[in-house]
Structure formats: structure tokens, C-alpha cells
Amino acid sequence: MNYADIKKVDVANGEGVRVSVFVSGCNHHCKGCFNQCAWDFNYGNKFTDEEIDKVINYLDHDYISGLSLLGGEPLEKQNQEGLLPLVKKVKEKFPNKNIWCYTGFDFEKDVVGKMASNNETTKELLKYLDVVVDGKFEEDKKDLKLKFRGSSNQRILDVQETLKENQLVNYTLR
């Protein structure tokens, strides 16, 4: 997996001060995407154990609320495989920090309905995610007043409650 950027301080992509990893590679190609350079799976640099350690070190401050995964598309198959060791390590070391994931996939239909049914990596990855912002960015539904999402069709979901209840549960912003 390649990554486009790692931000050690980010307040735009989830609640509180966060560390954000922008993966490379996305097949959605949403019109008006803010990060088109990250559509290319070969863009940026290789995401190695060294980057995982860097992210862990960035997270190791009381003022950091958690980790955000963006892209590109974190839930593209090869990106899931690259992110799984990171999220496992984050939850082991910082069980009280939350992990947000931004995806253009529909959580119910694509992620739970297809990916998790056919891919053990997806099933495992979901155990570590706390919040998913799902849905493709739709330029005609862009709204700058929305918190933590770009267009009104996108949802902010509580992953663990959704999985437990077996129905979509919206995340309550604090």
C-alpha cells in the first residue's frame, strides 16, 4: 500500500485533534474530489512499519483524540491489508483513542453486505473502527456547513453499535 500523506495534527477530519493517514488509490473518482492525486495506487510512498511507528508516536499525546483514515479510499482491498496492522497496533497501545474511516463505499450495502461477507481482512478491520463516514462525495450535494463530511448524502456511523444492533446507527457528534 502507498500513502499520500500523514498529518500529525488534523482538526478537519473527525472530532478533536487527530492524526490522519491519507492512503493512495481510489476507484470511485468522485467529481469534485478534493484529493484527486490520491486516486493513483502508486502515488506517494510505501506504507511500511516505519510509517506505522511514526503514526503511533504522533498519537502518543494526551491532546490527540484518535486516528483518521482517508484517501484515496481506505477500504480498497489492498489498502485494507495495509491498514490492518496499523489499526491493530493503535487499539492495542491506545484503546481509548477512536479510529475514524472515510469511505466512498456504502457501509450497509458494500462494506458489511459484500466486503465483510467475502473478505476476512474487512471483517477484521471493522473490529477496530469506531466511526465511518460513508458514501461517495456528490458535488451537487456539497455543503460547507456540514461537520466532517463533504456532501449531504454522506453519513457518520457508529461502527461498533451498527454491528452490534445489525442496523445502521448514526454516530452522535460530541
N, C-alpha and C positions, 0 to 999 in steps of 0.2 A: 504494500500500500504506500502511496505517496501522500504527502500533506502539502497544502498551500501555505499555511501559516499557523503559528501558535501564538496566541495573545496571552501574556501573563496577567493582564488586568483588563477586564471587559465588563462593562455595565449595561450593554445593549442587548445581550443575548441570554437573558434569564435573570431571575431575581438575585439581588445582591451583587457583590463583586465576585467575578468568576474568572477562571482560566478557560480559554476557548481553543479548541483544535479544529481547524478547517481542513478537512480531507480533500483530496483531489479525486475527481471522477464523478460524473453525473450524467445520466441518460435522459433526464427529464427535459432539459433545455427550455426552461420556462422563459417566455417572452418577458423582457424587463428584468431578468435576473441581475442581482447586484454583484455577482461573483462569477461571471462567465469564464474567466480564465481557469477556474477550477473544474470546468466540465471535463477537461482532458485528464485522463487517469495517469498520464505520465508527467503532469505539471508538478513543479515544486521539487521536494526532496523526499528521499526514502524515510519512512517512519520506522525507526529502529528502537532497540532497547534504550539507547542513549536519549532519544526523544521522550520515551516513557518516563525515564528517570528525571528528565528536565521538567515534565509536567507535574510529577509527584513533588518535586522541590518547590515549584511555583504554588502548588496547593497547600503547602505546609506553613500556612499563616492563618491566624485566627480570623482575620478580616476577609478571607476568601470563603465564599458560601459554597462553591462547588465547581463542577466542570460542565462545559457546554460543548457538544459535538455538532459541527455544522459542515458545510461544504461549499461546493461539491455535494455529494449525497452520502452521508454516513452509512445508510442501510443498503447500499450496493453490496453485493455478495463479498467481493474482495476487500471492501472497506470494513465490513463486519468482522472479518477474520483478523484484520489488522488492529481493530479497536478492542476486541475482546480481552486481550492481555492487559490493556490499559485500564479498562473499567473494573476488571477483577482486582487489580492492584490498588486502584483508587478506593474501592469499597473495603478492601482489607485494611488499608492504612488509615482511611478517613471514613468510617461507617456513618458519621453524621453529616457528611457533605453530600449534596444531591447532584445527580447527573441528569442534565437536560440533553435531549437529542432532537435536532431539527431534521425533518424528512419531508420530501415531496410525495412520498407514498401515503396512501390512505391507511391509517393504523388498523382499522377494523377489517377492511377487505384485503389489503395487500400484506401487511405485516403479520397480523395474527391469522387471518384467513388463509393466506398462501405460504408466505415465507416460513413462519414458525411451524407449520404443518410439515414442510418438506425439508427443513434445514435445521440441524441441531445447533449450529452456531447462532442462528436467530433466536431460537428458544433459550439458549444460554445467555445471550446478550440481554434479552428482555428482563432477566432476573436482576440486572444491575442498574437498569434505567428507572429513574423516578418520574420524569416528565418528558412527554413527547409533544412537540409542536408538529402537527401533520398537515399534509395537503400541499399540492403544488402552489407556487406563487402565481396568482392570477392578476395581471396588470390592471385589468378593468375593475378589480375589487380592491386595489391598493388603497390603504387608509393609514396615513401617518399618525393618526391618533390612537391606533391600536397598540397595546403593550405586547412586546415580544413576538410579534408576527407581522408579516408584511401585507397580507390581504385578508379580507373578512371571511373567506371560505376556510381559512386555516383554524385549527382547534388546538387548545392547550389541554392535554390529557394527563391524568394521574395514572401512570402505567401500572403500578402495583395494585391499586384499587380496581382498575379496569380488569386486570387479570383475575383478581380475587372474586369480583362480582360477576364476571363473564358478561359484562356490558360496559359500554363507554361511560367513564366517569370523568367529568371535567375537573381540571386542576383549579383550586381556589388560590388566586394570587393573594399574597400577603401584603 
